[in-house]
Each structure stands twice: as C-alpha cells, then as structure tokens.
C-alpha cells in the first residue's frame, strides 16, 4: 500500500472523508488531487 493510500485511509478513519465534501470543495480539491493524481496512486473513488 502506498503512503498516499494509507494517508487517505487514515483521514477516512478520522471521519474526514472527502466523499462528504461540498461540491465547491470537491471542485477546488480537483486542482490538488484530481483524477490523474488518484489514478497514478491507485486510488479509486467508487
């Protein structure tokens, strides 16, 4: 497991799941950790 995946898993465990972010926040965060970043790190948002 990559450090990135572990980081996101730990955030979710702390009830900081980006799935529940507002649409505005999701759009903003796409600039930082969008699909290409996620794909590269093996992160899936199913």
N, CA, C and O of each residue as an XYZ file, in Angstrom:
184
protein
N       0.859     -1.180      0.000
C       0.000      0.000      0.000
C       0.900      1.237      0.000
O       1.855      1.332      0.772
N       0.574      2.172     -0.877
C       1.390      3.383     -0.944
C       1.110      4.288      0.254
O       0.079      4.170      0.916
N       2.030      5.174      0.510
C       1.849      6.138      1.604
C       0.637      7.021      1.357
O      -0.046      7.428      2.297
N       0.374      7.314      0.095
C      -0.774      8.166     -0.242
C      -2.088      7.473      0.093
O      -2.977      8.076      0.694
N      -2.212      6.208     -0.296
C      -3.427      5.456      0.010
C      -3.604      5.343      1.514
O      -4.710      5.515      2.026
N      -2.531      5.056      2.218
C      -2.598      4.951      3.681
C      -3.053      6.280      4.291
O      -3.859      6.294      5.221
N      -2.542      7.385      3.769
C      -2.922      8.707      4.262
C      -4.426      8.926      4.110
O      -5.096      9.338      5.057
N      -4.954      8.650      2.916
C      -6.388      8.845      2.691
C      -7.227      7.898      3.542
O      -8.278      8.291      4.047
N      -6.781      6.669      3.705
C      -7.497      5.728      4.569
C      -7.546      6.228      6.004
O      -8.568      6.093      6.676
N      -6.444      6.805      6.479
C      -6.412      7.336      7.839
C      -7.357      8.535      7.981
O      -8.008      8.686      9.014
N      -7.437      9.378      6.965
C      -8.376     10.503      7.005
C      -9.812     10.000      7.126
O     -10.602     10.529      7.909
N     -10.137      8.976      6.344
C     -11.490      8.414      6.388
C     -11.780      7.845      7.768
O     -12.875      8.035      8.296
N     -10.817      7.152      8.355
C     -10.995      6.602      9.703
C     -11.264      7.694     10.732
O     -11.905      7.442     11.753
N     -10.778      8.906     10.469
C     -10.981     10.032     11.384
C     -12.217     10.850     11.000
O     -12.364     11.995     11.429
N     -13.109     10.258     10.188
C     -14.334     10.916      9.725
C     -14.051     12.155      8.888
O     -14.816     13.119      8.911
N     -12.958     12.123      8.156
C     -12.607     13.210      7.243
C     -12.624     12.641      5.824
O     -11.606     12.625      5.133
N     -13.800     12.175      5.408
C     -13.962     11.516      4.117
C     -14.357     12.551      3.065
O     -15.410     13.179      3.180
N     -13.520     12.734      2.040
C     -13.814     13.738      1.022
C     -15.085     13.466      0.227
O     -15.564     14.347     -0.487
N     -15.632     12.272      0.339
C     -16.898     11.958     -0.337
C     -18.005     12.891      0.159
O     -18.933     13.210     -0.584
N     -17.904     13.322      1.400
C     -18.942     14.155      2.002
C     -18.658     15.656      1.883
O     -19.405     16.467      2.431
N     -17.601     16.031      1.181
C     -17.298     17.452      0.974
C     -18.374     18.106      0.108
O     -19.046     17.435     -0.674
N     -18.526     19.403      0.253
C     -19.460     20.146     -0.592
C     -18.958     20.122     -2.039
O     -17.779     19.869     -2.286
N     -19.842     20.382     -2.977
C     -19.452     20.395     -4.389
C     -18.374     21.452     -4.643
O     -17.456     21.234     -5.434
N     -18.491     22.583     -3.976
C     -17.490     23.641     -4.133
C     -16.105     23.154     -3.686
O     -15.105     23.400     -4.361
N     -16.060     22.475     -2.562
C     -14.785     21.959     -2.056
C     -14.239     20.881     -2.979
O     -13.036     20.836     -3.234
N     -15.112     20.009     -3.486
C     -14.660     18.960     -4.403
C     -14.027     19.562     -5.654
O     -12.990     19.089     -6.119
N     -14.647     20.600     -6.194
C     -14.106     21.252     -7.387
C     -12.741     21.877     -7.088
O     -11.816     21.779     -7.894
N     -12.628     22.506     -5.945
C     -11.351     23.111     -5.548
C     -10.270     22.040     -5.390
O      -9.144     22.210     -5.858
N     -10.622     20.941     -4.729
C      -9.637     19.895     -4.451
C      -9.211     19.151     -5.709
O      -8.130     18.563     -5.733
N     -10.025     19.162     -6.746
C      -9.628     18.517     -8.003
C      -8.353     19.144     -8.550
O      -7.603     18.496     -9.280
N      -8.108     20.399     -8.201
C      -6.884     21.069     -8.640
C      -5.661     20.482     -7.930
O      -4.544     20.559     -8.442
N      -5.877     19.902     -6.760
C      -4.773     19.387     -5.950
C      -4.629     17.884     -6.057
O      -3.516     17.367     -6.152
N      -5.740     17.185     -6.042
C      -5.668     15.719     -6.097
C      -6.743     15.159     -7.006
O      -7.592     14.372     -6.588
N      -6.687     15.581     -8.253
C      -7.666     15.166     -9.252
C      -7.457     13.745     -9.745
O      -6.697     12.976     -9.157
N      -8.135     13.406    -10.825
C      -8.145     12.043    -11.336
C      -6.763     11.531    -11.714
O      -6.442     10.379    -11.423
N      -5.936     12.354    -12.354
C      -4.616     11.849    -12.755
C      -3.774     11.502    -11.524
O      -3.054     10.504    -11.526
N      -3.863     12.316    -10.482
C      -3.161     12.038     -9.225
C      -3.673     10.727     -8.630
O      -2.888      9.867     -8.232
N      -4.991     10.586     -8.576
C      -5.599      9.397     -7.991
C      -5.241      8.151     -8.785
O      -4.892      7.120     -8.209
N      -5.327      8.244    -10.102
C      -5.005      7.098    -10.952
C      -3.548      6.682    -10.754
O      -3.246      5.495    -10.635
N      -2.678      7.636    -10.722
C      -1.250      7.354    -10.544
C      -0.970      6.638     -9.224
O      -0.070      5.802     -9.140
N      -1.745      6.973     -8.201
C      -1.533      6.400     -6.880
C      -2.450      5.218     -6.560
O      -2.464      4.718     -5.435
N      -3.212      4.780     -7.561
C      -4.068      3.602     -7.375
C      -5.264      3.843     -6.485
O      -5.772      2.908     -5.865
N      -5.728      5.090     -6.408
C      -6.869      5.433     -5.573
C      -8.121      5.409     -6.443
O      -8.159      6.016     -7.513
N      -9.143      4.702     -5.970
C     -10.412      4.621     -6.692
C     -11.499      5.267     -5.852
O     -11.538      5.094     -4.634
N     -12.367      5.998     -6.493
C     -13.488      6.659     -5.806
C     -14.797      6.056     -6.303
O     -15.587      6.721     -6.974
N     -15.010      4.807     -5.969
C     -16.236      4.102     -6.409
C     -17.365      4.350     -5.462
O     -18.467      3.841     -5.668
